[in-house]
Structure formats: structure tokens, C-alpha cells
């Protein structure tokens, strides 16, 4: 006589199944049928929204600062408010220009970054520690040289602009990349890489997962 084995799911496995079920719910609906919970799931964990762990570089010592022609410790975005003991920081990296993200922000009543940028591939990094006061473009300009979209076999795509915004729970940096270097489905993996002061972040996005309604949404 055959025996049936019953496997009890632990809390982590059960939460994983529930997460997949929630993801399937929004994937199988038209955008105008999304619930608020569907929209929140898209913003929290979807092909266009990823949680990323930013690593923290150590502060240069006094001799290193002098060699670089710098007097005193560095300040600004990614320096002020960052843990001095170099503990990693939890960030959210989101493809803001993608239609599902824009629709989810509207449906969920999420705060939109007050950018003046209207075109390009727009990727935002949320959860940067610190507080700033100043023009978003001036605050973001120093970050341009240390960011890129990377694709295998193709030249790195550098941002045309970066803006930094003060939010209630920290800072957000919005990177705008030109669409002239078109990203296509056959690119496969697109990696966003940036250094924000002492914070280094790398996050992969997969084009085969970023289709919605049969169309690549970026």
C-alpha cells in the first residue's frame, strides 16, 4: 500500500508562495483592473522594482584626503547621514519610466518625485540616508560620472542627468538615461550600477520579465 507524505510548509516557504500568488494576481489583470494591493506589490517587488543592498565604502583617512587635495571629511549626498561603521544600507531601485510603475504609483497614491524630466529611461534609488537642502539638479550633478546602465557586449549607457530629492524617509536619486541607445528585449540583463557618495549599488533587471501586455515596458 502506498503512503502519502504530507509536508508542512514553514513560515518562509509559505510567505514565498503567498508573494508569488500576489504577483500572479496583478500579472493576470489589465492595469485598470488593479487593486490598491496589486499596485503596492508592483511598487514593492516586481520586474521593475527591486530591493538592493548598498555597500558602504570606508571614509578616507587624513593622509588620503590630503593626497587628494581635500581638507576635512567629505560632505554631501551619500556622505552625510551614512553609517560611519560601514554597515550596508537597504535601498529600493525602481524603473520609474515603465508604464506599470507609473500606473501603480497613481493607483496606490504613492508620492511621485517632482522631477522636470519628461523623457528617457528613468531609474530611481530610494532610501539613501541623510538630509539635504538645495536644487535637485545641483545635488545630483556630482553623481552623474559614477553611474551607468550596463549590457553585455554594448557600451555602458551614462545618465544624461541626475536629480536628488528629499523625502520623508530619506533621499531619492533619479537617474535619467537617453533612449537614443535603445534597450531591447534581446539585451537580456540590464545592470544599473552607481556610486552615491560612499554607497555603491548594483541591481540587475531582466528584459524578458519586463514585458506587460506583450510589450517591453521600460
Backbone as CSV, one residue per row, in Angstrom:
resi,resn,N_x,N_y,N_z,CA_x,CA_y,CA_z,C_x,C_y,C_z
1,UNK,0.857,-1.185,0.000,0.000,0.000,0.000,0.897,1.240,0.000
2,UNK,0.590,2.196,-0.869,1.413,3.400,-0.958,1.118,4.346,0.183
3,UNK,2.107,5.098,0.532,1.964,6.085,1.592,1.994,7.500,1.012
4,UNK,1.171,8.328,1.588,1.168,9.759,1.215,1.981,10.509,2.257
5,UNK,2.871,11.319,1.776,3.668,12.122,2.685,3.152,13.557,2.685
6,UNK,2.911,14.052,3.859,2.437,15.434,3.991,3.600,16.290,4.436
7,UNK,3.892,17.318,3.680,4.986,18.215,4.022,4.415,19.511,4.557
8,UNK,4.811,19.881,5.757,4.339,21.127,6.367,5.252,22.259,5.943
9,UNK,4.646,23.283,5.395,5.419,24.438,4.952,5.780,25.321,6.127
10,UNK,7.036,25.719,6.184,7.464,26.671,7.200,6.996,28.057,6.833
11,UNK,7.131,29.013,7.767,6.658,30.368,7.516,7.340,31.045,6.333
12,UNK,8.642,30.772,6.111,9.332,31.407,4.994,8.823,30.874,3.665
13,UNK,8.648,29.548,3.600,8.143,28.957,2.359,6.725,29.424,2.073
14,UNK,5.908,29.499,3.127,4.528,29.936,2.955,4.475,31.385,2.486
15,UNK,5.313,32.233,3.069,5.319,33.638,2.651,5.767,33.769,1.205
16,UNK,6.706,32.870,0.775,7.137,32.899,-0.617,6.015,32.539,-1.565
17,UNK,5.220,31.532,-1.196,4.080,31.151,-2.029,3.042,32.260,-2.092
18,UNK,2.802,32.900,-0.958,1.844,33.997,-0.939,2.316,35.150,-1.812
19,UNK,3.616,35.425,-1.774,4.164,36.506,-2.600,3.991,36.197,-4.077
20,UNK,4.241,34.923,-4.460,4.071,34.550,-5.862,2.615,34.655,-6.285
21,UNK,1.714,34.320,-5.384,0.291,34.427,-5.700,-0.110,35.872,-5.925
22,UNK,0.417,36.768,-5.071,0.105,38.183,-5.232,0.651,38.705,-6.546
23,UNK,1.876,38.266,-6.903,2.463,38.709,-8.154,1.612,38.244,-9.331
24,UNK,1.175,36.969,-9.278,0.353,36.440,-10.362,-0.939,37.225,-10.499
25,UNK,-1.460,37.718,-9.382,-2.724,38.448,-9.418,-2.629,39.676,-10.306
26,UNK,-1.596,40.496,-10.120,-1.518,41.701,-10.956,-1.089,41.382,-12.379
27,UNK,-0.295,40.329,-12.545,0.162,39.976,-13.889,-0.990,39.548,-14.783
28,UNK,-2.000,38.955,-14.200,-3.109,38.415,-14.981,-4.249,39.408,-15.172
29,UNK,-4.025,40.656,-14.762,-5.071,41.677,-14.891,-4.616,42.807,-15.808
30,UNK,-5.602,43.462,-16.423,-5.312,44.725,-17.101,-5.034,45.777,-16.028
31,UNK,-4.256,46.802,-16.378,-3.884,47.812,-15.395,-5.111,48.460,-14.764
32,UNK,-6.157,48.702,-15.553,-7.345,49.367,-14.997,-8.143,48.468,-14.055
33,UNK,-7.725,47.191,-13.938,-8.373,46.262,-13.001,-7.535,46.039,-11.737
34,UNK,-6.390,46.681,-11.649,-5.546,46.508,-10.471,-6.224,47.059,-9.226
35,UNK,-6.063,46.341,-8.141,-6.475,46.858,-6.847,-5.333,47.685,-6.266
36,UNK,-5.602,48.372,-5.161,-4.534,49.116,-4.487,-3.433,48.166,-4.035
37,UNK,-3.824,46.967,-3.566,-2.833,45.988,-3.123,-1.988,45.501,-4.292
38,UNK,-2.600,45.313,-5.474,-1.836,44.956,-6.670,-0.783,46.016,-6.953
39,UNK,-1.211,47.277,-6.906,-0.303,48.389,-7.206,0.850,48.441,-6.206
40,UNK,0.553,48.222,-4.944,1.610,48.231,-3.932,2.623,47.117,-4.158
41,UNK,2.126,45.954,-4.613,3.029,44.842,-4.885,3.953,45.176,-6.047
42,UNK,3.429,45.814,-7.091,4.249,46.215,-8.232,5.348,47.177,-7.792
43,UNK,5.011,48.094,-6.897,5.985,49.078,-6.423,7.007,48.468,-5.467
44,UNK,6.610,47.414,-4.764,7.483,46.829,-3.751,8.405,45.744,-4.304
45,UNK,7.871,44.900,-5.193,8.649,43.754,-5.662,8.071,43.271,-6.981
46,UNK,8.702,43.642,-8.060,8.234,43.295,-9.398,9.425,43.370,-10.342
47,UNK,9.245,43.019,-11.613,10.376,43.121,-12.549,10.957,44.530,-12.660
48,UNK,10.185,45.547,-12.260,10.650,46.940,-12.369,11.040,47.548,-11.023
49,UNK,10.885,46.825,-9.943,11.173,47.344,-8.604,11.881,46.274,-7.788
50,UNK,13.098,46.575,-7.352,13.917,45.604,-6.647,14.470,46.205,-5.357
51,UNK,14.574,45.371,-4.348,15.283,45.753,-3.129,16.753,45.409,-3.315
52,UNK,17.616,46.369,-3.033,19.038,46.186,-3.243,19.799,46.589,-1.985
53,UNK,20.895,45.912,-1.721,21.725,46.222,-0.564,22.928,47.040,-1.029
54,UNK,22.985,48.284,-0.571,24.107,49.149,-0.916,25.260,48.933,0.058
55,UNK,26.434,48.738,-0.490,27.614,48.579,0.355,28.238,49.951,0.620
56,UNK,28.839,50.091,1.782,29.373,51.384,2.211,30.896,51.343,2.219
57,UNK,31.506,52.250,1.467,32.956,52.360,1.473,33.430,53.105,2.715
58,UNK,34.623,52.797,3.144,35.165,53.449,4.331,35.609,54.873,4.008
59,UNK,35.538,55.733,5.006,35.976,57.108,4.839,37.495,57.151,4.685
60,UNK,38.015,58.009,3.799,39.468,58.140,3.682,40.047,58.760,4.946
61,UNK,41.261,58.331,5.296,41.903,58.937,6.458,42.485,60.294,6.085
62,UNK,43.057,60.955,7.069,43.545,62.318,6.846,44.631,62.376,5.775
63,UNK,45.545,61.410,5.783,46.613,61.394,4.775,46.044,61.202,3.374
64,UNK,45.062,60.312,3.237,44.446,60.073,1.926,43.709,61.309,1.435
65,UNK,43.056,62.018,2.362,42.358,63.243,1.967,43.341,64.305,1.484
66,UNK,44.461,64.430,2.155,45.455,65.423,1.762,46.059,65.097,0.400
67,UNK,46.293,63.792,0.161,46.822,63.381,-1.143,45.862,63.740,-2.271
68,UNK,44.566,63.685,-1.964,43.561,64.035,-2.967,43.231,65.515,-2.999
69,UNK,43.967,66.299,-2.233,43.741,67.743,-2.227,42.496,68.161,-1.474
70,UNK,42.043,67.336,-0.574,40.811,67.626,0.169,41.136,67.889,1.629
71,UNK,40.552,68.942,2.151,40.729,69.276,3.560,39.445,68.954,4.312
72,UNK,39.554,68.135,5.335,38.377,67.769,6.115,37.611,66.632,5.484
73,UNK,36.701,66.022,6.233,35.915,64.889,5.715,34.958,65.331,4.611
74,UNK,34.649,64.417,3.662,33.729,64.765,2.577,32.296,64.923,3.081
75,UNK,31.536,65.784,2.395,30.141,66.026,2.743,29.281,65.940,1.480
76,UNK,27.993,65.823,1.678,27.062,65.806,0.558,26.260,64.528,0.505
77,UNK,25.571,64.324,-0.617,24.705,63.160,-0.804,25.545,61.884,-0.762
78,UNK,25.139,60.942,0.076,25.863,59.693,0.200,27.009,59.737,1.189
79,UNK,27.235,60.888,1.795,28.249,61.026,2.847,27.588,61.374,4.172
80,UNK,26.861,62.487,4.218,26.198,62.909,5.449,25.064,61.941,5.780
81,UNK,25.032,61.492,7.019,23.971,60.589,7.455,24.248,59.130,7.205
82,UNK,25.360,58.805,6.533,25.707,57.411,6.257,26.469,56.839,7.448
83,UNK,26.172,55.601,7.791,26.770,54.951,8.950,28.291,54.975,8.885
84,UNK,28.922,55.443,9.940,30.378,55.559,9.972,31.061,54.197,10.081
85,UNK,30.322,53.199,10.527,30.897,51.858,10.665,30.738,51.006,9.415
86,UNK,30.303,51.632,8.343,30.215,50.976,7.031,29.229,49.820,6.994
87,UNK,28.160,49.897,7.766,27.122,48.860,7.680,26.317,49.054,6.392
88,UNK,25.974,47.973,5.681,25.208,48.084,4.429,23.866,48.779,4.655
89,UNK,23.317,49.353,3.587,22.049,50.071,3.666,21.068,49.440,2.680
90,UNK,19.828,49.335,3.087,18.768,48.735,2.257,18.163,49.816,1.364
91,UNK,18.176,49.584,0.063,17.698,50.558,-0.917,16.604,49.937,-1.779
92,UNK,15.808,50.786,-2.390,14.835,50.346,-3.397,15.238,50.977,-4.732
93,UNK,15.419,50.133,-5.747,15.774,50.606,-7.085,14.576,50.358,-7.989
94,UNK,14.056,51.424,-8.591,12.783,51.316,-9.315,12.875,51.975,-10.689
95,UNK,12.359,51.284,-11.691,12.366,51.766,-13.076,11.152,52.687,-13.253
96,UNK,11.336,53.967,-12.927,10.221,54.915,-12.845,9.527,55.191,-14.168
97,UNK,10.241,55.059,-15.275,9.633,55.383,-16.573,8.756,54.267,-17.116
98,UNK,8.790,53.091,-16.519,7.981,51.972,-17.006,6.501,52.209,-16.719
99,UNK,5.664,51.914,-17.694,4.222,52.126,-17.549,3.647,51.443,-16.314
100,UNK,3.978,50.175,-16.010,3.405,49.557,-14.804,3.747,50.315,-13.520
101,UNK,4.959,50.877,-13.428,5.322,51.623,-12.228,4.537,52.933,-12.159
102,UNK,4.432,53.631,-13.262,3.683,54.903,-13.262,2.216,54.675,-12.920
103,UNK,1.644,53.592,-13.472,0.247,53.277,-13.183,0.069,52.866,-11.727
104,UNK,1.028,52.095,-11.201,0.939,51.649,-9.806,1.059,52.827,-8.841
105,UNK,1.929,53.782,-9.138,2.063,54.966,-8.288,0.750,55.734,-8.228
106,UNK,0.104,55.869,-9.374,-1.176,56.580,-9.419,-2.246,55.828,-8.630
107,UNK,-2.317,54.502,-8.846,-3.350,53.690,-8.192,-3.150,53.660,-6.683
108,UNK,-1.898,53.558,-6.240,-1.613,53.434,-4.810,-1.522,54.791,-4.114
109,UNK,-1.585,55.868,-4.870,-1.446,57.194,-4.280,-0.050,57.435,-3.742
110,UNK,0.944,56.805,-4.387,2.333,56.941,-3.931,2.879,58.308,-4.334
111,UNK,3.796,58.793,-3.504,4.425,60.077,-3.777,5.305,59.972,-5.013
112,UNK,5.092,60.867,-5.985,5.912,60.895,-7.189,7.030,61.906,-7.021
113,UNK,8.191,61.592,-7.551,9.302,62.523,-7.474,8.994,63.749,-8.336
114,UNK,9.176,64.958,-7.812,8.801,66.170,-8.541,9.825,66.578,-9.585
115,UNK,10.173,65.645,-10.467,11.184,65.913,-11.477,10.607,66.699,-12.655
116,UNK,11.468,67.434,-13.327,11.089,68.120,-14.559,11.425,67.273,-15.781
117,UNK,12.123,66.151,-15.576,12.498,65.276,-16.686,11.267,64.587,-17.247
118,UNK,11.129,64.602,-18.561,9.950,64.009,-19.196,10.293,62.821,-20.088
119,UNK,11.523,62.713,-20.540,11.883,61.616,-21.436,12.957,60.741,-20.833
120,UNK,13.388,59.755,-21.605,14.484,58.904,-21.189,14.052,57.743,-20.308
121,UNK,14.991,56.837,-20.105,14.796,55.759,-19.137,15.085,56.343,-17.761
122,UNK,14.120,56.298,-16.863,14.277,56.933,-15.556,14.308,55.854,-14.469
123,UNK,15.403,55.828,-13.730,15.585,54.865,-12.647,15.842,55.626,-11.359
124,UNK,15.092,55.292,-10.320,15.218,55.992,-9.033,15.765,55.045,-7.974
125,UNK,16.610,55.592,-7.113,17.125,54.871,-5.948,16.537,55.533,-4.710
126,UNK,15.754,54.778,-3.953,15.102,55.284,-2.742,15.806,54.743,-1.499
127,UNK,15.704,55.511,-0.411,16.223,55.041,0.865,17.644,55.461,1.164
128,UNK,18.167,56.440,0.416,19.522,56.932,0.671,19.512,57.704,1.990
129,UNK,20.381,57.370,2.926,20.384,58.082,4.210,20.780,59.552,4.038
130,UNK,20.319,60.368,4.979,20.745,61.756,5.003,19.616,62.731,4.782
131,UNK,19.960,63.996,4.836,19.027,65.092,4.615,19.766,66.191,3.884
132,UNK,19.111,66.790,2.891,19.742,67.840,2.097,18.767,68.984,1.889
133,UNK,19.310,70.082,1.499,18.505,71.252,1.160,19.182,71.943,-0.003
134,UNK,18.530,71.940,-1.154,19.153,72.552,-2.314,18.438,72.175,-3.588
135,UNK,18.953,72.667,-4.696,18.381,72.388,-6.000,18.633,70.929,-6.376
136,UNK,17.598,70.180,-6.780,17.769,68.751,-7.090,18.831,68.472,-8.149
137,UNK,18.912,69.328,-9.165,19.897,69.103,-10.233,21.313,69.341,-9.722
138,UNK,21.518,70.427,-8.970,22.848,70.712,-8.422,23.294,69.608,-7.467
139,UNK,22.360,69.075,-6.683,22.690,67.988,-5.764,23.025,66.704,-6.515
140,UNK,22.380,66.502,-7.658,22.579,65.260,-8.401,23.739,65.269,-9.370
141,UNK,24.191,66.438,-9.791,25.262,66.514,-10.798,26.518,65.731,-10.421
142,UNK,26.980,65.764,-9.154,28.186,65.007,-8.816,28.030,63.490,-8.960
143,UNK,26.806,63.006,-9.042,26.571,61.565,-9.128,26.588,61.039,-10.561
144,UNK,26.564,61.933,-11.544,26.453,61.503,-12.940,27.619,60.637,-13.393
145,UNK,28.823,61.017,-13.001,30.010,60.333,-13.513,30.167,58.919,-12.962
146,UNK,29.468,58.613,-11.885,29.639,57.320,-11.219,28.420,56.427,-11.370
147,UNK,27.726,56.529,-12.506,26.535,55.699,-12.733,26.492,55.247,-14.190
148,UNK,25.874,54.100,-14.419,25.750,53.583,-15.783,24.725,52.459,-15.829
149,UNK,24.168,52.254,-17.020,23.418,51.041,-17.333,24.347,50.160,-18.149
150,UNK,24.506,48.911,-17.741,25.464,48.007,-18.364,24.745,46.850,-19.044
151,UNK,25.186,46.561,-20.280,24.657,45.425,-21.041,25.814,44.675,-21.667
152,UNK,25.708,43.381,-21.693,26.800,42.573,-22.237,27.022,42.880,-23.715
153,UNK,28.280,43.143,-24.067,28.637,43.384,-25.453,28.313,44.770,-25.965
154,UNK,27.844,45.659,-25.095,27.498,47.016,-25.525,28.155,48.047,-24.621
155,UNK,28.329,49.235,-25.157,28.941,50.313,-24.400,28.034,50.722,-23.244
156,UNK,28.646,51.041,-22.104,27.869,51.499,-20.954,27.075,52.747,-21.309
157,UNK,25.855,52.807,-20.815,24.982,53.952,-21.041,25.047,54.859,-19.818
158,UNK,25.534,56.096,-20.016,25.710,57.036,-18.913,24.477,57.928,-18.780
159,UNK,24.173,58.377,-17.569,22.978,59.221,-17.394,23.162,60.610,-17.991
160,UNK,22.068,61.116,-18.553,22.069,62.489,-19.059,21.898,63.475,-17.920
161,UNK,21.214,63.050,-16.862,21.007,63.918,-15.702,20.717,63.077,-14.473
162,UNK,20.966,63.673,-13.320,20.617,63.056,-12.036,20.033,64.152,-11.155
163,UNK,18.943,63.844,-10.480,18.341,64.771,-9.522,18.217,64.067,-8.170
164,UNK,18.365,64.829,-7.104,18.244,64.285,-5.753,17.129,65.012,-5.020
165,UNK,16.235,64.238,-4.398,15.066,64.803,-3.724,15.031,64.373,-2.266
166,UNK,14.594,65.296,-1.423,14.393,64.985,-0.015,12.986,64.448,0.183
167,UNK,12.874,63.235,0.726,11.586,62.639,1.043,11.483,62.481,2.552
168,UNK,10.322,62.060,3.027,10.121,61.911,4.470,11.048,60.877,5.081
169,UNK,11.348,59.814,4.331,12.148,58.719,4.874,13.555,58.660,4.289
170,UNK,14.092,59.786,3.899,15.448,59.817,3.354,15.503,60.506,2.012
171,UNK,16.529,60.184,1.246,16.733,60.814,-0.057,16.412,59.840,-1.183
172,UNK,16.061,60.403,-2.333,15.881,59.618,-3.549,16.686,60.271,-4.651
173,UNK,17.400,59.466,-5.423,18.164,59.960,-6.572,17.519,59.419,-7.843
174,UNK,17.215,60.317,-8.772,16.576,59.936,-10.035,17.577,60.084,-11.174
175,UNK,17.875,58.969,-11.828,18.818,58.934,-12.952,18.029,58.872,-14.260
176,UNK,18.376,59.738,-15.186,17.702,59.768,-16.487,18.718,59.386,-17.560
177,UNK,18.440,58.288,-18.270,19.332,57.785,-19.309,18.704,58.033,-20.681
178,UNK,19.485,58.440,-21.688,18.926,58.733,-23.016,18.406,57.475,-23.704
179,UNK,17.268,57.616,-24.372,16.695,56.466,-25.092,17.352,56.281,-26.452
180,UNK,18.289,57.161,-26.817,18.979,57.028,-28.103,19.723,55.696,-28.185
181,UNK,20.237,55.221,-27.059,20.848,53.888,-27.005,19.753,52.913,-26.596
182,UNK,18.955,52.491,-27.550,17.737,51.733,-27.261,18.027,50.415,-26.560
183,UNK,17.292,50.167,-25.498,17.360,48.900,-24.794,16.305,47.975,-25.399
184,UNK,16.721,46.784,-25.774,15.820,45.853,-26.462,15.686,44.562,-25.668
185,UNK,14.670,43.789,-26.028,14.421,42.538,-25.335,15.585,41.584,-25.397
186,UNK,16.315,41.583,-26.528,17.436,40.662,-26.667,18.646,41.049,-25.811
187,UNK,18.605,42.214,-25.186,19.698,42.592,-24.281,19.747,41.678,-23.067
188,UNK,18.630,41.083,-22.714,18.614,40.133,-21.607,18.732,40.812,-20.260
189,UNK,19.933,40.906,-19.751,20.163,41.509,-18.442,20.686,42.929,-18.591
190,UNK,20.044,43.855,-17.896,20.496,45.248,-17.838,20.850,45.533,-16.382
191,UNK,22.087,45.919,-16.136,22.527,46.192,-14.770,22.642,47.695,-14.530
192,UNK,21.977,48.154,-13.490,22.142,49.530,-13.031,23.245,49.531,-11.992
193,UNK,24.257,50.368,-12.183,25.366,50.457,-11.239,25.620,51.923,-10.928
194,UNK,25.789,52.237,-9.651,26.016,53.632,-9.266,26.795,53.690,-7.955
195,UNK,27.557,54.769,-7.828,28.143,55.097,-6.542,27.573,56.430,-6.098
196,UNK,27.020,56.441,-4.906,26.368,57.628,-4.350,27.140,58.005,-3.091
197,UNK,28.117,58.870,-3.240,28.983,59.160,-2.106,29.753,57.916,-1.713
198,UNK,29.528,57.432,-0.500,30.172,56.207,-0.015,29.379,54.949,-0.364
199,UNK,28.193,55.110,-0.905,27.300,53.976,-1.146,27.480,53.456,-2.573
200,UNK,27.709,52.165,-2.713,27.766,51.521,-4.025,26.573,50.588,-4.169
201,UNK,25.891,50.685,-5.297,24.711,49.856,-5.528,24.770,49.272,-6.930
202,UNK,24.429,47.998,-7.044,24.336,47.311,-8.337,23.051,46.490,-8.321
203,UNK,22.246,46.647,-9.377,20.988,45.914,-9.438,20.713,45.467,-10.868
204,UNK,20.418,44.183,-11.037,20.101,43.651,-12.356,18.601,43.682,-12.616
205,UNK,18.254,43.979,-13.868,16.881,43.873,-14.363,16.915,42.971,-15.596
206,UNK,15.864,42.176,-15.773,15.838,41.190,-16.854,14.712,41.536,-17.832
207,UNK,15.094,41.810,-19.068,14.122,42.302,-20.044,13.017,41.296,-20.331
208,UNK,13.322,39.989,-20.237,12.273,39.007,-20.527,11.158,39.055,-19.486
209,UNK,11.475,39.581,-18.291,10.466,39.706,-17.245,9.746,41.053,-17.298
210,UNK,10.280,42.000,-18.051,9.767,43.373,-18.035,8.753,43.632,-19.145
211,UNK,8.117,42.570,-19.600,7.063,42.702,-20.591,5.696,42.735,-19.883
212,UNK,4.854,43.581,-20.392,3.493,43.640,-19.853,2.542,43.890,-21.019
213,UNK,1.523,43.047,-21.130,0.622,43.155,-22.275,1.334,42.899,-23.588
214,UNK,2.362,42.040,-23.556,3.086,41.690,-24.767,4.119,42.705,-25.205
215,UNK,4.355,43.750,-24.412,5.270,44.825,-24.807,6.329,45.031,-23.737
216,UNK,7.565,45.267,-24.186,8.645,45.576,-23.252,8.408,46.954,-22.663
217,UNK,8.279,47.015,-21.331,7.971,48.276,-20.654,9.186,48.760,-19.862
218,UNK,9.761,49.862,-20.336,10.928,50.452,-19.695,10.701,51.948,-19.426
